[in-house]
Every structure is written in structure tokens, then in C-alpha cells.
């Protein structure tokens, strides 16, 4: 892929994102809402993103 940056939209806050080259399965945080996003697909410089659910530990308290 020859593009220097990729673009996408956060599925939660709909912020337009421009990121350096990433690959399918990679994760990063949205700078606006801080949600962790997973790259589902990269096609023609556009990212398909999904939210990553964070599982909190139950410490039994």
C-alpha cells in the first residue's frame, strides 16, 4: 500500500480519523472519545473500524 495515511470514522463519536498505516486486527484509541477501536478491514485507504469491548476484572470485592 503506497498511501502514507489511512482514514476512517469512529463508530461511537463519528470523529473523522487519520492514522498512519495499520493492518487488519490492529487496535488504537480514538483521540476524541478514547474508545479502543479494532481495524476490521483496510480498503483503498479507508478503514473499517469496530469497537473493542473492555472486560473489567471482578476482584471479588
mmCIF file of the N, C-alpha and C atoms, coordinates in Angstrom:
data_MODEL
# 
_entry.id   MODEL 
# 
loop_
_atom_site.group_PDB 
_atom_site.id 
_atom_site.type_symbol 
_atom_site.label_atom_id 
_atom_site.label_alt_id 
_atom_site.label_comp_id 
_atom_site.label_asym_id 
_atom_site.label_entity_id 
_atom_site.label_seq_id 
_atom_site.pdbx_PDB_ins_code 
_atom_site.Cartn_x 
_atom_site.Cartn_y 
_atom_site.Cartn_z 
_atom_site.occupancy 
_atom_site.B_iso_or_equiv 
_atom_site.pdbx_formal_charge 
_atom_site.auth_seq_id 
_atom_site.auth_comp_id 
_atom_site.auth_asym_id 
_atom_site.auth_atom_id 
_atom_site.pdbx_PDB_model_num 
ATOM 1   N N  . UNK A 1 1  ? 0.845   -1.162  0.000  1.00 0.00 ? 1  UNK A N  1 
ATOM 2   C CA . UNK A 1 1  ? 0.000   0.000   0.000  1.00 0.00 ? 1  UNK A CA 1 
ATOM 3   C C  . UNK A 1 1  ? 0.897   1.233   0.000  1.00 0.00 ? 1  UNK A C  1 
ATOM 4   N N  . UNK A 1 2  ? 0.616   2.184   -0.864 1.00 0.00 ? 2  UNK A N  1 
ATOM 5   C CA . UNK A 1 2  ? 1.505   3.321   -1.024 1.00 0.00 ? 2  UNK A CA 1 
ATOM 6   C C  . UNK A 1 2  ? 1.018   4.578   -0.313 1.00 0.00 ? 2  UNK A C  1 
ATOM 7   N N  . UNK A 1 3  ? -0.169  4.560   0.257  1.00 0.00 ? 3  UNK A N  1 
ATOM 8   C CA . UNK A 1 3  ? -0.660  5.750   0.928  1.00 0.00 ? 3  UNK A CA 1 
ATOM 9   C C  . UNK A 1 3  ? 0.043   5.937   2.262  1.00 0.00 ? 3  UNK A C  1 
ATOM 10  N N  . UNK A 1 4  ? 0.330   7.204   2.593  1.00 0.00 ? 4  UNK A N  1 
ATOM 11  C CA . UNK A 1 4  ? 1.048   7.498   3.827  1.00 0.00 ? 4  UNK A CA 1 
ATOM 12  C C  . UNK A 1 4  ? 0.115   7.459   5.034  1.00 0.00 ? 4  UNK A C  1 
ATOM 13  N N  . UNK A 1 5  ? -1.153  7.787   4.832  1.00 0.00 ? 5  UNK A N  1 
ATOM 14  C CA . UNK A 1 5  ? -2.112  7.755   5.932  1.00 0.00 ? 5  UNK A CA 1 
ATOM 15  C C  . UNK A 1 5  ? -3.393  7.081   5.483  1.00 0.00 ? 5  UNK A C  1 
ATOM 16  N N  . UNK A 1 6  ? -4.158  6.614   6.472  1.00 0.00 ? 6  UNK A N  1 
ATOM 17  C CA . UNK A 1 6  ? -5.448  5.979   6.220  1.00 0.00 ? 6  UNK A CA 1 
ATOM 18  C C  . UNK A 1 6  ? -6.516  6.795   6.932  1.00 0.00 ? 6  UNK A C  1 
ATOM 19  N N  . UNK A 1 7  ? -7.741  6.726   6.440  1.00 0.00 ? 7  UNK A N  1 
ATOM 20  C CA . UNK A 1 7  ? -8.829  7.474   7.060  1.00 0.00 ? 7  UNK A CA 1 
ATOM 21  C C  . UNK A 1 7  ? -9.955  6.539   7.450  1.00 0.00 ? 7  UNK A C  1 
ATOM 22  N N  . UNK A 1 8  ? -10.713 6.964   8.446  1.00 0.00 ? 8  UNK A N  1 
ATOM 23  C CA . UNK A 1 8  ? -11.865 6.206   8.907  1.00 0.00 ? 8  UNK A CA 1 
ATOM 24  C C  . UNK A 1 8  ? -12.705 7.083   9.814  1.00 0.00 ? 8  UNK A C  1 
ATOM 25  N N  . UNK A 1 9  ? -13.787 6.510   10.320 1.00 0.00 ? 9  UNK A N  1 
ATOM 26  C CA . UNK A 1 9  ? -14.688 7.234   11.206 1.00 0.00 ? 9  UNK A CA 1 
ATOM 27  C C  . UNK A 1 9  ? -14.922 6.390   12.446 1.00 0.00 ? 9  UNK A C  1 
ATOM 28  N N  . UNK A 1 10 ? -14.811 7.014   13.614 1.00 0.00 ? 10 UNK A N  1 
ATOM 29  C CA . UNK A 1 10 ? -15.073 6.308   14.869 1.00 0.00 ? 10 UNK A CA 1 
ATOM 30  C C  . UNK A 1 10 ? -16.541 5.901   14.904 1.00 0.00 ? 10 UNK A C  1 
ATOM 31  N N  . UNK A 1 11 ? -16.854 4.630   15.147 1.00 0.00 ? 11 UNK A N  1 
ATOM 32  C CA . UNK A 1 11 ? -18.247 4.180   15.168 1.00 0.00 ? 11 UNK A CA 1 
ATOM 33  C C  . UNK A 1 11 ? -19.030 4.714   16.371 1.00 0.00 ? 11 UNK A C  1 
ATOM 34  N N  . UNK A 1 12 ? -18.349 5.228   17.384 1.00 0.00 ? 12 UNK A N  1 
ATOM 35  C CA . UNK A 1 12 ? -19.024 5.732   18.577 1.00 0.00 ? 12 UNK A CA 1 
ATOM 36  C C  . UNK A 1 12 ? -19.324 7.225   18.480 1.00 0.00 ? 12 UNK A C  1 
ATOM 37  N N  . UNK A 1 13 ? -18.279 8.046   18.269 1.00 0.00 ? 13 UNK A N  1 
ATOM 38  C CA . UNK A 1 13 ? -18.461 9.502   18.289 1.00 0.00 ? 13 UNK A CA 1 
ATOM 39  C C  . UNK A 1 13 ? -18.460 10.121  16.896 1.00 0.00 ? 13 UNK A C  1 
ATOM 40  N N  . UNK A 1 14 ? -18.231 9.310   15.861 1.00 0.00 ? 14 UNK A N  1 
ATOM 41  C CA . UNK A 1 14 ? -18.240 9.725   14.463 1.00 0.00 ? 14 UNK A CA 1 
ATOM 42  C C  . UNK A 1 14 ? -17.174 10.758  14.118 1.00 0.00 ? 14 UNK A C  1 
ATOM 43  N N  . UNK A 1 15 ? -16.077 10.760  14.886 1.00 0.00 ? 15 UNK A N  1 
ATOM 44  C CA . UNK A 1 15 ? -14.945 11.622  14.589 1.00 0.00 ? 15 UNK A CA 1 
ATOM 45  C C  . UNK A 1 15 ? -14.206 11.087  13.371 1.00 0.00 ? 15 UNK A C  1 
ATOM 46  N N  . UNK A 1 16 ? -13.846 11.983  12.444 1.00 0.00 ? 16 UNK A N  1 
ATOM 47  C CA . UNK A 1 16 ? -13.028 11.587  11.305 1.00 0.00 ? 16 UNK A CA 1 
ATOM 48  C C  . UNK A 1 16 ? -11.616 11.328  11.795 1.00 0.00 ? 16 UNK A C  1 
ATOM 49  N N  . UNK A 1 17 ? -11.072 10.167  11.458 1.00 0.00 ? 17 UNK A N  1 
ATOM 50  C CA . UNK A 1 17 ? -9.752  9.768   11.912 1.00 0.00 ? 17 UNK A CA 1 
ATOM 51  C C  . UNK A 1 17 ? -8.788  9.675   10.742 1.00 0.00 ? 17 UNK A C  1 
ATOM 52  N N  . UNK A 1 18 ? -7.571  10.124  10.956 1.00 0.00 ? 18 UNK A N  1 
ATOM 53  C CA . UNK A 1 18 ? -6.480  9.946   10.002 1.00 0.00 ? 18 UNK A CA 1 
ATOM 54  C C  . UNK A 1 18 ? -5.335  9.318   10.775 1.00 0.00 ? 18 UNK A C  1 
ATOM 55  N N  . UNK A 1 19 ? -4.930  8.130   10.355 1.00 0.00 ? 19 UNK A N  1 
ATOM 56  C CA . UNK A 1 19 ? -3.911  7.380   11.093 1.00 0.00 ? 19 UNK A CA 1 
ATOM 57  C C  . UNK A 1 19 ? -2.798  6.930   10.150 1.00 0.00 ? 19 UNK A C  1 
ATOM 58  N N  . UNK A 1 20 ? -1.607  6.674   10.700 1.00 0.00 ? 20 UNK A N  1 
ATOM 59  C CA . UNK A 1 20 ? -0.542  6.099   9.872  1.00 0.00 ? 20 UNK A CA 1 
ATOM 60  C C  . UNK A 1 20 ? -0.942  4.694   9.435  1.00 0.00 ? 20 UNK A C  1 
ATOM 61  N N  . UNK A 1 21 ? -0.230  4.108   8.494  1.00 0.00 ? 21 UNK A N  1 
ATOM 62  C CA . UNK A 1 21 ? -0.597  2.774   8.012  1.00 0.00 ? 21 UNK A CA 1 
ATOM 63  C C  . UNK A 1 21 ? -0.745  1.758   9.150  1.00 0.00 ? 21 UNK A C  1 
ATOM 64  N N  . UNK A 1 22 ? -1.857  1.050   9.140  1.00 0.00 ? 22 UNK A N  1 
ATOM 65  C CA . UNK A 1 22 ? -2.154  -0.009  10.109 1.00 0.00 ? 22 UNK A CA 1 
ATOM 66  C C  . UNK A 1 22 ? -2.598  -1.238  9.334  1.00 0.00 ? 22 UNK A C  1 
ATOM 67  N N  . UNK A 1 23 ? -2.637  -2.370  10.013 1.00 0.00 ? 23 UNK A N  1 
ATOM 68  C CA . UNK A 1 23 ? -3.054  -3.615  9.372  1.00 0.00 ? 23 UNK A CA 1 
ATOM 69  C C  . UNK A 1 23 ? -4.308  -4.152  10.046 1.00 0.00 ? 23 UNK A C  1 
ATOM 70  N N  . UNK A 1 24 ? -4.982  -5.033  9.368  1.00 0.00 ? 24 UNK A N  1 
ATOM 71  C CA . UNK A 1 24 ? -6.191  -5.660  9.902  1.00 0.00 ? 24 UNK A CA 1 
ATOM 72  C C  . UNK A 1 24 ? -5.885  -6.317  11.241 1.00 0.00 ? 24 UNK A C  1 
ATOM 73  N N  . UNK A 1 25 ? -6.750  -6.089  12.224 1.00 0.00 ? 25 UNK A N  1 
ATOM 74  C CA . UNK A 1 25 ? -6.584  -6.672  13.541 1.00 0.00 ? 25 UNK A CA 1 
ATOM 75  C C  . UNK A 1 25 ? -5.879  -5.759  14.532 1.00 0.00 ? 25 UNK A C  1 
ATOM 76  N N  . UNK A 1 26 ? -5.237  -4.717  14.045 1.00 0.00 ? 26 UNK A N  1 
ATOM 77  C CA . UNK A 1 26 ? -4.536  -3.779  14.924 1.00 0.00 ? 26 UNK A CA 1 
ATOM 78  C C  . UNK A 1 26 ? -5.553  -2.932  15.689 1.00 0.00 ? 26 UNK A C  1 
ATOM 79  N N  . UNK A 1 27 ? -5.184  -2.486  16.879 1.00 0.00 ? 27 UNK A N  1 
ATOM 80  C CA . UNK A 1 27 ? -6.075  -1.647  17.680 1.00 0.00 ? 27 UNK A CA 1 
ATOM 81  C C  . UNK A 1 27 ? -5.412  -0.310  17.987 1.00 0.00 ? 27 UNK A C  1 
ATOM 82  N N  . UNK A 1 28 ? -6.253  0.699   18.182 1.00 0.00 ? 28 UNK A N  1 
ATOM 83  C CA . UNK A 1 28 ? -5.794  2.018   18.600 1.00 0.00 ? 28 UNK A CA 1 
ATOM 84  C C  . UNK A 1 28 ? -6.967  2.732   19.258 1.00 0.00 ? 28 UNK A C  1 
ATOM 85  N N  . UNK A 1 29 ? -6.683  3.847   19.917 1.00 0.00 ? 29 UNK A N  1 
ATOM 86  C CA . UNK A 1 29 ? -7.722  4.597   20.629 1.00 0.00 ? 29 UNK A CA 1 
ATOM 87  C C  . UNK A 1 29 ? -8.152  5.812   19.828 1.00 0.00 ? 29 UNK A C  1 
ATOM 88  N N  . UNK A 1 30 ? -9.449  6.086   19.845 1.00 0.00 ? 30 UNK A N  1 
ATOM 89  C CA . UNK A 1 30 ? -9.985  7.299   19.244 1.00 0.00 ? 30 UNK A CA 1 
ATOM 90  C C  . UNK A 1 30 ? -9.513  8.478   20.093 1.00 0.00 ? 30 UNK A C  1 
ATOM 91  N N  . UNK A 1 31 ? -8.909  9.495   19.486 1.00 0.00 ? 31 UNK A N  1 
ATOM 92  C CA . UNK A 1 31 ? -8.413  10.628  20.276 1.00 0.00 ? 31 UNK A CA 1 
ATOM 93  C C  . UNK A 1 31 ? -9.535  11.470  20.887 1.00 0.00 ? 31 UNK A C  1 
ATOM 94  N N  . UNK A 1 32 ? -10.747 11.354  20.373 1.00 0.00 ? 32 UNK A N  1 
ATOM 95  C CA . UNK A 1 32 ? -11.864 12.152  20.871 1.00 0.00 ? 32 UNK A CA 1 
ATOM 96  C C  . UNK A 1 32 ? -12.573 11.489  22.046 1.00 0.00 ? 32 UNK A C  1 
ATOM 97  N N  . UNK A 1 33 ? -13.034 10.246  21.874 1.00 0.00 ? 33 UNK A N  1 
ATOM 98  C CA . UNK A 1 33 ? -13.822 9.582   22.917 1.00 0.00 ? 33 UNK A CA 1 
ATOM 99  C C  . UNK A 1 33 ? -13.023 8.533   23.697 1.00 0.00 ? 33 UNK A C  1 
ATOM 100 N N  . UNK A 1 34 ? -11.768 8.286   23.283 1.00 0.00 ? 34 UNK A N  1 
ATOM 101 C CA . UNK A 1 34 ? -10.854 7.345   23.947 1.00 0.00 ? 34 UNK A CA 1 
ATOM 102 C C  . UNK A 1 34 ? -11.297 5.879   23.852 1.00 0.00 ? 34 UNK A C  1 
ATOM 103 N N  . UNK A 1 35 ? -12.245 5.576   23.004 1.00 0.00 ? 35 UNK A N  1 
ATOM 104 C CA . UNK A 1 35 ? -12.701 4.207   22.800 1.00 0.00 ? 35 UNK A CA 1 
ATOM 105 C C  . UNK A 1 35 ? -11.618 3.420   22.066 1.00 0.00 ? 35 UNK A C  1 
ATOM 106 N N  . UNK A 1 36 ? -11.421 2.170   22.450 1.00 0.00 ? 36 UNK A N  1 
ATOM 107 C CA . UNK A 1 36 ? -10.470 1.309   21.748 1.00 0.00 ? 36 UNK A CA 1 
ATOM 108 C C  . UNK A 1 36 ? -11.158 0.763   20.501 1.00 0.00 ? 36 UNK A C  1 
ATOM 109 N N  . UNK A 1 37 ? -10.491 0.935   19.357 1.00 0.00 ? 37 UNK A N  1 
ATOM 110 C CA . UNK A 1 37 ? -11.034 0.524   18.066 1.00 0.00 ? 37 UNK A CA 1 
ATOM 111 C C  . UNK A 1 37 ? -10.150 -0.553  17.457 1.00 0.00 ? 37 UNK A C  1 
ATOM 112 N N  . UNK A 1 38 ? -10.782 -1.492  16.754 1.00 0.00 ? 38 UNK A N  1 
ATOM 113 C CA . UNK A 1 38 ? -10.055 -2.546  16.040 1.00 0.00 ? 38 UNK A CA 1 
ATOM 114 C C  . UNK A 1 38 ? -10.250 -2.329  14.544 1.00 0.00 ? 38 UNK A C  1 
ATOM 115 N N  . UNK A 1 39 ? -9.161  -2.476  13.795 1.00 0.00 ? 39 UNK A N  1 
ATOM 116 C CA . UNK A 1 39 ? -9.224  -2.373  12.340 1.00 0.00 ? 39 UNK A CA 1 
ATOM 117 C C  . UNK A 1 39 ? -9.784  -3.686  11.805 1.00 0.00 ? 39 UNK A C  1 
ATOM 118 N N  . UNK A 1 40 ? -10.973 -3.636  11.228 1.00 0.00 ? 40 UNK A N  1 
ATOM 119 C CA . UNK A 1 40 ? -11.600 -4.832  10.656 1.00 0.00 ? 40 UNK A CA 1 
ATOM 120 C C  . UNK A 1 40 ? -11.161 -5.060  9.215  1.00 0.00 ? 40 UNK A C  1 
ATOM 121 N N  . UNK A 1 41 ? -10.948 -3.956  8.479  1.00 0.00 ? 41 UNK A N  1 
ATOM 122 C CA . UNK A 1 41 ? -10.567 -4.066  7.076  1.00 0.00 ? 41 UNK A CA 1 
ATOM 123 C C  . UNK A 1 41 ? -9.929  -2.758  6.632  1.00 0.00 ? 41 UNK A C  1 
ATOM 124 N N  . UNK A 1 42 ? -9.019  -2.851  5.673  1.00 0.00 ? 42 UNK A N  1 
ATOM 125 C CA . UNK A 1 42 ? -8.411  -1.675  5.051  1.00 0.00 ? 42 UNK A CA 1 
ATOM 126 C C  . UNK A 1 42 ? -8.614  -1.828  3.553  1.00 0.00 ? 42 UNK A C  1 
ATOM 127 N N  . UNK A 1 43 ? -9.333  -0.894  2.945  1.00 0.00 ? 43 UNK A N  1 
ATOM 128 C CA . UNK A 1 43 ? -9.603  -0.989  1.519  1.00 0.00 ? 43 UNK A CA 1 
ATOM 129 C C  . UNK A 1 43 ? -9.515  0.394   0.891  1.00 0.00 ? 43 UNK A C  1 
ATOM 130 N N  . UNK A 1 44 ? -8.615  0.546   -0.069 1.00 0.00 ? 44 UNK A N  1 
ATOM 131 C CA . UNK A 1 44 ? -8.416  1.792   -0.811 1.00 0.00 ? 44 UNK A CA 1 
ATOM 132 C C  . UNK A 1 44 ? -8.214  2.984   0.119  1.00 0.00 ? 44 UNK A C  1 
ATOM 133 N N  . UNK A 1 45 ? -7.433  2.794   1.169  1.00 0.00 ? 45 UNK A N  1 
ATOM 134 C CA . UNK A 1 45 ? -7.110  3.885   2.078  1.00 0.00 ? 45 UNK A CA 1 
ATOM 135 C C  . UNK A 1 45 ? -8.163  4.194   3.119  1.00 0.00 ? 45 UNK A C  1 
ATOM 136 N N  . UNK A 1 46 ? -9.261  3.424   3.134  1.00 0.00 ? 46 UNK A N  1 
ATOM 137 C CA . UNK A 1 46 ? -10.332 3.632   4.109  1.00 0.00 ? 46 UNK A CA 1 
ATOM 138 C C  . UNK A 1 46 ? -10.332 2.486   5.116  1.00 0.00 ? 46 UNK A C  1 
ATOM 139 N N  . UNK A 1 47 ? -10.529 2.846   6.375  1.00 0.00 ? 47 UNK A N  1 
ATOM 140 C CA . UNK A 1 47 ? -10.569 1.858   7.445  1.00 0.00 ? 47 UNK A CA 1 
ATOM 141 C C  . UNK A 1 47 ? -11.996 1.477   7.781  1.00 0.00 ? 47 UNK A C  1 
ATOM 142 N N  . UNK A 1 48 ? -12.214 0.203   8.020  1.00 0.00 ? 48 UNK A N  1 
ATOM 143 C CA . UNK A 1 48 ? -13.466 -0.284  8.586  1.00 0.00 ? 48 UNK A CA 1 
ATOM 144 C C  . UNK A 1 48 ? -13.138 -0.603  10.039 1.00 0.00 ? 48 UNK A C  1 
ATOM 145 N N  . UNK A 1 49 ? -13.796 0.104   10.976 1.00 0.00 ? 49 UNK A N  1 
ATOM 146 C CA . UNK A 1 49 ? -13.454 0.006   12.390 1.00 0.00 ? 49 UNK A CA 1 
ATOM 147 C C  . UNK A 1 49 ? -14.600 -0.565  13.208 1.00 0.00 ? 49 UNK A C  1 
ATOM 148 N N  . UNK A 1 50 ? -14.258 -1.247  14.298 1.00 0.00 ? 50 UNK A N  1 
ATOM 149 C CA . UNK A 1 50 ? -15.268 -1.723  15.236 1.00 0.00 ? 50 UNK A CA 1 
ATOM 150 C C  . UNK A 1 50 ? -14.792 -1.428  16.649 1.00 0.00 ? 50 UNK A C  1 
ATOM 151 N N  . UNK A 1 51 ? -15.743 -1.331  17.573 1.00 0.00 ? 51 UNK A N  1 
ATOM 152 C CA . UNK A 1 51 ? -15.424 -1.074  18.965 1.00 0.00 ? 51 UNK A CA 1 
ATOM 153 C C  . UNK A 1 51 ? -14.902 -2.350  19.613 1.00 0.00 ? 51 UNK A C  1 
ATOM 154 N N  . UNK A 1 52 ? -13.956 -2.205  20.518 1.00 0.00 ? 52 UNK A N  1 
ATOM 155 C CA . UNK A 1 52 ? -13.444 -3.323  21.292 1.00 0.00 ? 52 UNK A CA 1 
ATOM 156 C C  . UNK A 1 52 ? -14.038 -3.218  22.685 1.00 0.00 ? 52 UNK A C  1 
ATOM 157 N N  . UNK A 1 53 ? -14.735 -4.272  23.106 1.00 0.00 ? 53 UNK A N  1 
ATOM 158 C CA . UNK A 1 53 ? -15.307 -4.280  24.454 1.00 0.00 ? 53 UNK A CA 1 
ATOM 159 C C  . UNK A 1 53 ? -14.214 -4.591  25.452 1.00 0.00 ? 53 UNK A C  1 
ATOM 160 N N  . UNK A 1 54 ? -14.140 -3.765  26.476 1.00 0.00 ? 54 UNK A N  1 
ATOM 161 C CA . UNK A 1 54 ? -13.131 -3.954  27.522 1.00 0.00 ? 54 UNK A CA 1 
ATOM 162 C C  . UNK A 1 54 ? -13.797 -4.692  28.665 1.00 0.00 ? 54 UNK A C  1 
ATOM 163 N N  . UNK A 1 55 ? -13.220 -5.839  29.025 1.00 0.00 ? 55 UNK A N  1 
ATOM 164 C CA . UNK A 1 55 ? -13.735 -6.629  30.133 1.00 0.00 ? 55 UNK A CA 1 
ATOM 165 C C  . UNK A 1 55 ? -13.026 -6.201  31.416 1.00 0.00 ? 55 UNK A C  1 
ATOM 166 N N  . UNK A 1 56 ? -13.764 -5.722  32.375 1.00 0.00 ? 56 UNK A N  1 
ATOM 167 C CA . UNK A 1 56 ? -13.186 -5.328  33.656 1.00 0.00 ? 56 UNK A CA 1 
ATOM 168 C C  . UNK A 1 56 ? -13.085 -6.549  34.557 1.00 0.00 ? 56 UNK A C  1 
ATOM 169 N N  . UNK A 1 57 ? -12.027 -6.609  35.324 1.00 0.00 ? 57 UNK A N  1 
ATOM 170 C CA . UNK A 1 57 ? -11.827 -7.743  36.226 1.00 0.00 ? 57 UNK A CA 1 
ATOM 171 C C  . UNK A 1 57 ? -12.723 -7.616  37.442 1.00 0.00 ? 57 UNK A C  1 
ATOM 172 N N  . UNK A 1 58 ? -13.251 -8.737  37.868 1.00 0.00 ? 58 UNK A N  1 
ATOM 173 C CA . UNK A 1 58 ? -14.014 -8.790  39.100 1.00 0.00 ? 58 UNK A CA 1 
ATOM 174 C C  . UNK A 1 58 ? -13.068 -9.285  40.190 1.00 0.00 ? 58 UNK A C  1 
ATOM 175 N N  . UNK A 1 59 ? -12.707 -8.393  41.078 1.00 0.00 ? 59 UNK A N  1 
ATOM 176 C CA . UNK A 1 59 ? -11.750 -8.719  42.124 1.00 0.00 ? 59 UNK A CA 1 
ATOM 177 C C  . UNK A 1 59 ? -12.427 -9.319  43.344 1.00 0.00 ? 59 UNK A C  1 
ATOM 178 N N  . UNK A 1 60 ? -13.752 -9.597  43.264 1.00 0.00 ? 60 UNK A N  1 
ATOM 179 C CA . UNK A 1 60 ? -14.448 -10.249 44.360 1.00 0.00 ? 60 UNK A CA 1 
ATOM 180 C C  . UNK A 1 60 ? -14.709 -9.355  45.548 1.00 0.00 ? 60 UNK A C  1 
ATOM 181 N N  . UNK A 1 61 ? -14.752 -8.063  45.321 1.00 0.00 ? 61 UNK A N  1 
ATOM 182 C CA . UNK A 1 61 ? -14.970 -7.129  46.421 1.00 0.00 ? 61 UNK A CA 1 
ATOM 183 C C  . UNK A 1 61 ? -16.397 -6.628  46.426 1.00 0.00 ? 61 UNK A C  1 
# 
